[in-house]
Amino acid sequence: MNLEILNTGYNTGNFNMKFDIELAENIKKHTVVFRLYKWNPYCISLGANQNIVNIDKSKTDRKGIDVVKRPTGGRAILHSEELTYSTIIPITSSISAKKIYYHINIALKKGLELYNPKLSKIEIESNQVHFSEFYKEDKSAICFAISAKNELKFDGKKLVGSAQRKLGNCILQHGSILCGPNHLRIIDYLNLPGDKAKKIEKEIENTTTDLQSILNEEIDYIELEKAMIDGFKTYFNLEFEKFIDDGQEKTLLQKQASI
């Protein structure tokens, strides 16, 4: 396998989701794509099967926050203080989608450890969520309300959330590496009564964490991006076929993707 790295910087929610889909639809045989990106403006993404009625669109419109659907499953995320990744891997008979999910999360863990040795305490969630029961709860509208099996957590709290879907002959997996606490503000945009919202906000504070809170310092996104790329490359033992960083080459990619 060859490795293509793309760092596409800040873009709208609509661009980011369409770009991931186009990458999956145009994946080359024997090529793995690892993409890093961010969001401008901030954006709430909903899982493919989640109803938009969970979100108060009048509030998101007033605050200038995008709302989009992800091609993958899961629940609502407020993309703000985070580094987002996506990986596209061709399907082979030798590895299952579950194993791909596991190995990508291990590669992300490796990258975070390279960014700061304190993050070596990150753990892999070993328990499987009973989603049929979880979806009966009000807080199930929020992705970071609970950790799924093989997701990354620190001190028992969810740090990285991921979702996966088979598209054609490949697996698309993408997810959020929380860098600051602003993801908690998703509670402001849910259609919930005030008392329920406050209760859920406290629960989410107790079940999630972020790099800034763990390290007690501002996050250097440039260094974090380098570390994540090195971790992914090292773990999978892949050589670069192409590395496209933010800038002029990204503009070319946008034109090629017709987005």
C-alpha positions, 0 to 999 in steps of 0.5 A: 500500500502507498500512503497519500497525506492531505492537510486541507486546512479550514473549510466549511462543513459542506466542503469537508463532508463532500471532500471525504466522499469524493476521496472514497469514491475515487480511491486508487487501488493499493492506496491509503489516504489520510486527511487532516482538516478543520472547520470554518465556520464552526459546524454541527454534523449529524450522523447519516441516520440522525434527524435534524429536528434534534437541532435548533436551526434558529440558534445555529443560523443566528450564531453562523454555525453550519449544520451538515449530515455526515456520510457515516453513522453516530450522533451530533458533534459540534466541530470547533476546537478540534483536529479532524481526520479521515482515512480511506482504506481499500477493502481486502479479504485479509482485514475486517472493518472492525479491525480497520477501526481498531488499527486506525485508533491505535495509529491515532494514539501513536500520533498523540503520544508523539505530540506529548509523552503525557498522552501515553496514558491514553487507553482504548475503550474495551467495552461495547455500547448497547446502542439500542438502550443508549438511544432511548436516552435524551443524551443519545443525540450527542456523539461524545455522550459515550465511548464506543469500543476501541475509541480513545479515552484519557482517564476514563473520558472520551478524547477521540470520537470516530465513525465508519462506513463502507463506500464502494470498495473502501472503508471511510473512517473519520473522527474528531480529536478534541483539542479544547472544551468548546465541543460541550457547547453543542448543548446550546443548540439541542432542542431540549428543555432547559432542565434536561439540557443542564443535566446532560451538559454535566454528564457530558463534562464527566464523560469527555475530555480534550487535549488542552484540559489534559495538558493544561496548555494551548494546542499547537495545531501545526505540531499536532498535525505533524505528530498525527501524520508521523504516528499514522505513517509509522504505525502502518509502516507506509511510505509517502506517495503524495503529501499535499499540505495546505496552500496552493496545492489544496486549491488544485484539489478543490478544483479537481473535486468539483466542490 
